[in-house]
Amino acid sequence: MVTQLAPFTTVGVGGPARKFVTARTEKEIIDAVRSADDDGERVLILGSGSNLIIADEGFDGTVVQLASTGFTVNDDDATCGGVMVTAQAGQPWDELVEYTVLHAFSGLEALSGIPGLTGATPVQNVGAYGSDVSQTVAVVRTWDRETQTVKSFTNFELKFGYRDSLLKHTTVEGSPRYVVLTVQFQLALGRMSAPVHYAELARALDVNIGKRAYANDVRREVLRLRGSKGMVLDSADRDTYSTGSFFTNPIVDSFVADGLPDNAPRYPATEKGKVKLSAAWLIDQAGFTKGFGLAGDAGFEASGGRAALSTKHTLAVTNRGEASAKDLLAVARLVADGVEQTFRIRLHPEPLLIGCAL
């Protein structure tokens, strides 16, 4: 039976898989990947599909769906200064975050509401509202397809960067060298959150930047803010049929940022002489407003109105119904080209593009 991949993605596009395997345990994950490798098959690792745009032609290889769920908590080792939570790769992310907040484990609360599975979080160094998983990941266990062994990485060895990691660098079109099996997080004990570093969230919580709030309050406000931007999955809301933010915030040389208008948002970057900019601001200032791509503007011709920027947030490219991968990319391409023409800054996609390109 042919398995169409569109239903397995949050944006709802993607053609058939030549072979589709659901792996519910660590052993099944390893066996499925090893079997495909032995047969010389291309491999696509599929979680919740929240960060994938798969070509309309589908995937000519083996798709391994991660369905290993569950997590364990170890608070016996006082030397860690908190609690260690080890989650299976297929564990739904927000369920894990909710559990940690309810049980007074601090550190993941600002990452509430992000769709996807836990195994994907260290690959992309998933983050939001001034927080990312690199701040709490302790160890990631993986299956190394090259050496055919289980290999563990410490936080330092993962070489985390902005939406980046060693795991991402060694992944090609959704096919990783290192297949994540489990992720271990080191979390503080207590009902207070990690320091709040994001201005919008700090205002919502009525705290100063760098201060803490109750983790329950942080989770509530993050879910509210994400919901207002169409970033919490809702089957009744077409704005949530997306991959979340389609573009990463560009990191540019300081002199490039100096050439932008004074009101252009600027954020510190870890690299010396670099500045992080707001992709949403660049998109808006280049003339692409919320809902771009719907009937009545230039994007209508690009996608037939089937794909458009979210009506709530310019960073999301959404499936308005019956859109194809080609439709989504047509709108994204217009936006990226427009920003480059206006500011000479090229935006880069955040989701993995499988069998297609921007």
C-alpha positions in Angstrom: 0.0 0.0 0.0 1.3 3.4 -1.0 1.6 5.9 2.0 1.1 9.5 1.2 3.3 11.8 3.3 1.1 14.9 3.4 -1.0 13.7 6.3 2.2 13.2 8.3 3.2 16.9 8.1 1.8 19.9 9.8 1.7 21.9 6.5 -0.1 19.1 4.7 2.0 18.6 1.6 4.1 15.8 0.3 3.8 12.9 -2.1 4.1 9.1 -1.6 6.9 7.2 0.2 8.3 4.2 -1.6 8.5 2.5 1.7 7.1 3.6 5.1 8.1 2.0 8.4 6.7 3.0 11.8 9.3 2.3 14.6 7.8 2.2 18.1 11.0 1.2 20.1 14.6 2.1 20.0 15.4 -1.4 18.6 12.8 -0.9 15.8 14.3 2.4 14.9 17.8 0.9 14.6 16.6 -2.1 12.8 14.6 -0.1 10.2 17.5 2.3 9.5 20.1 -0.5 9.4 17.9 -2.5 7.0 17.4 0.5 4.7 21.2 1.2 4.7 22.0 -2.4 4.0 19.7 -2.3 1.0 21.3 1.0 -0.3 18.0 2.9 0.3 17.7 6.6 0.9 16.4 7.3 4.4 14.1 10.0 5.7 13.5 10.2 9.4 10.0 11.5 10.1 8.8 12.8 13.5 5.6 14.9 13.6 6.5 16.5 10.2 6.4 20.0 11.8 9.7 21.0 10.2 9.4 19.4 6.8 8.3 20.4 3.3 8.3 17.3 1.2 8.1 17.4 -2.6 4.9 16.7 -4.4 6.7 13.8 -6.1 7.2 12.2 -2.6 10.3 10.4 -1.3 12.0 7.6 -3.3 13.3 5.7 -0.4 12.4 4.5 3.1 10.6 6.8 5.5 11.1 5.8 9.2 8.5 7.3 11.4 9.7 7.7 15.0 7.0 6.5 17.4 9.0 5.6 20.5 7.3 7.4 23.3 7.9 7.9 27.1 10.4 9.5 29.4 12.1 8.8 32.8 13.0 11.1 35.6 16.1 10.7 37.8 16.5 13.0 40.8 18.7 10.6 42.8 22.0 12.2 41.7 22.3 15.4 43.7 25.6 16.3 41.9 23.6 17.4 38.8 22.0 20.2 40.8 18.5 19.3 39.8 16.8 16.5 37.9 17.6 14.5 34.8 14.8 13.8 32.4 15.5 11.3 29.6 12.9 11.2 26.8 12.5 8.8 23.8 12.9 10.4 20.4 9.3 9.9 19.5 8.0 11.6 22.7 5.6 14.5 21.8 7.5 17.6 22.9 4.8 19.7 24.5 3.6 16.8 26.6 7.1 16.6 28.0 7.2 20.3 28.6 3.8 20.3 30.4 4.9 17.5 32.6 8.1 19.3 33.7 6.2 22.5 34.5 3.5 20.7 36.5 6.2 18.8 38.5 8.3 22.0 39.2 11.2 21.2 36.9 12.4 24.5 35.6 14.0 25.2 32.2 11.7 24.2 29.4 8.6 26.4 30.1 9.4 29.0 27.4 9.4 26.3 24.8 5.8 25.4 25.4 3.5 24.8 22.5 6.2 24.0 19.9 4.9 21.2 17.7 7.0 18.2 17.1 8.8 15.3 18.8 11.6 15.5 21.4 14.1 13.8 19.2 14.0 16.7 16.7 14.7 19.4 19.3 18.5 19.1 19.6 18.9 18.7 15.8 17.6 22.2 15.1 18.4 23.5 18.6 14.8 24.4 18.8 14.1 27.7 20.5 11.5 30.4 21.2 11.0 33.5 23.4 14.7 33.8 24.3 15.2 30.1 25.2 16.5 27.1 23.3 17.2 23.5 24.1 21.0 23.9 24.2 20.5 25.5 27.6 19.2 22.2 29.1 20.3 19.3 26.9 22.8 17.2 28.7 23.3 14.1 26.5 21.9 12.9 23.2 22.1 9.1 22.4 22.1 8.3 18.7 22.5 5.5 16.2 25.6 6.3 14.1 24.8 5.0 10.6 28.4 5.2 9.5 30.0 3.1 12.3 26.8 1.1 13.0 27.1 1.8 16.7 25.2 3.7 19.4 27.0 7.0 20.1 26.3 9.5 22.8 27.0 13.2 22.6 27.4 15.7 25.4 26.1 19.2 25.2 29.6 20.6 24.3 30.1 17.9 21.6 26.8 18.8 19.9 28.3 22.2 18.9 25.0 24.1 19.3 24.4 27.3 17.4 21.4 29.4 16.4 19.0 26.8 15.1 22.0 24.6 14.4 24.0 21.7 15.8 26.4 18.9 14.8 23.4 16.7 14.2 22.0 19.1 11.7 25.3 19.6 9.9 25.5 15.9 9.4 21.9 15.6 8.0 21.3 15.8 4.2 17.7 16.2 3.0 16.3 14.7 6.2 18.7 11.8 6.2 21.0 12.1 9.2 24.2 10.3 9.9 23.2 10.3 13.6 19.6 9.1 14.3 18.5 10.4 17.7 17.3 7.7 20.1 16.9 9.6 23.4 17.5 13.1 24.7 18.5 13.8 28.3 17.7 17.2 29.9 19.2 18.6 33.0 16.6 20.8 34.7 16.6 22.8 37.9 14.2 22.1 40.7 11.7 24.8 41.6 8.5 26.5 40.5 10.3 29.6 39.2 11.2 29.8 35.5 14.6 30.3 34.0 15.4 34.0 33.6 13.1 35.6 31.0 15.2 37.2 28.2 12.6 38.0 25.6 11.1 41.5 25.8 7.6 40.5 24.5 7.3 37.7 27.0 8.7 39.8 29.9 6.0 42.5 29.1 3.3 39.8 29.1 4.5 38.6 32.5 5.1 42.1 33.9 8.7 41.3 34.9 12.0 42.9 34.0 14.2 41.2 31.4 16.5 38.8 33.1 14.1 38.2 36.0 12.2 35.0 36.8 8.5 34.3 36.9 6.4 31.3 38.0 7.0 28.6 35.3 3.2 28.0 35.1 2.7 31.6 34.3 5.5 31.5 31.6 3.9 28.5 30.0 0.4 30.1 30.0 1.7 33.3 28.4 3.9 31.5 25.8 0.9 29.4 24.8 -1.2 32.6 24.5 1.4 34.4 22.5 2.0 31.5 20.2 -1.7 31.0 19.7 -2.2 34.7 18.8 0.4 34.1 16.0 -1.1 30.9 14.7 1.8 28.9 16.1 -0.2 26.4 18.1 -1.7 23.6 16.0 -5.4 23.9 15.5 -7.2 21.9 12.9 -9.9 24.6 12.5 -7.3 27.4 11.9 -5.7 27.4 8.4 -3.0 29.7 9.8 -1.6 26.8 11.8 -1.1 24.6 8.6 2.5 25.6 8.4 6.0 24.7 9.5 6.0 27.5 12.0 8.6 30.1 11.1 9.6 29.5 7.5 12.7 31.7 7.7 15.4 31.9 10.3 16.4 35.3 11.6 19.5 36.3 9.5 22.8 36.8 11.2 24.8 39.4 9.3 28.0 41.4 9.6 27.6 44.5 11.8 28.2 46.9 8.9 25.3 45.3 7.1 23.0 45.9 10.1 24.4 49.5 10.3 23.0 50.1 6.8 19.4 49.4 7.9 17.0 52.0 9.2 17.4 52.9 12.9 14.1 51.2 13.8 15.2 47.8 12.4 15.3 45.3 15.4 18.8 44.1 16.2 19.9 41.3 18.6 23.2 40.1 19.9 24.8 37.2 18.0 27.3 34.8 19.5 29.8 35.4 16.6 32.1 38.4 17.0 31.2 41.2 14.6 27.8 39.7 13.8 24.3 40.9 14.5 21.0 39.0 14.4 18.1 40.7 12.6 14.4 40.1 12.6 13.2 38.2 9.5 9.6 39.2 10.3 10.6 42.9 10.2 12.5 42.5 7.0 9.6 40.7 5.3 7.0 43.3 6.4 9.2 46.3 5.4 9.8 44.7 2.0 6.1 45.0 1.4 4.9 41.5 2.3 2.1 41.9 4.9 0.1 39.3 6.8 -2.0 37.2 4.4 0.3 37.9 1.4 -0.6 35.3 -1.3 -4.3 35.5 -0.9 -6.6 36.8 -3.7 -5.9 40.4 -4.7 -2.1 40.7 -4.6 0.9 39.4 -6.6 1.2 36.2 -4.6 -2.2 35.1 -5.8 -0.6 34.3 -9.2 2.2 32.4 -7.6 0.1 29.9 -5.7 -3.5 30.4 -6.9 -4.3 31.6 -3.4 -3.8 28.0 -2.1 -0.7 29.1 -0.1 -0.1 32.4 1.6 1.7 34.0 4.5 -0.2 33.6 7.7 -2.9 36.2 8.4 -1.4 36.4 12.0 2.3 36.3 11.4 4.5 37.1 8.3 7.1 34.4 9.2 4.7 31.5 8.5 3.9 30.2 5.0 0.5 28.4 5.3 -1.5 25.9 3.4 -4.9 27.6 2.8 -6.4 24.3 1.5 -5.3 22.0 -1.3 -1.9 23.7 -1.6 1.1 21.8 -3.0 4.7 22.0 -2.0 5.2 23.9 -5.2 2.6 26.5 -4.1 4.2 27.0 -0.7 7.7 27.4 -2.2 6.4 29.9 -4.8 5.1 32.2 -2.1 8.3 31.7 0.0 10.5 32.4 -3.0 8.7 35.7 -3.8 9.2 36.8 -0.2 12.9 35.8 -0.1 13.5 37.5 -3.5 11.7 40.6 -2.4 13.7 41.0 0.9 16.9 40.5 -1.0 16.0 43.1 -3.6 15.0 45.6 -0.8 17.8 45.0 1.7 20.4 42.8 -0.1 19.9 40.2 2.6 19.0 36.7 1.7 16.6 34.8 4.0 17.1 31.1 4.5 14.4 28.5 5.2 14.2 27.0 8.6 12.3 23.8 7.6 14.0 20.9 5.8 13.1 20.9 2.1 12.9 17.3 1.0 13.3 16.8 -2.7 12.6 20.4 -3.4 14.4 23.8 -3.1 13.6 27.4 -2.5 
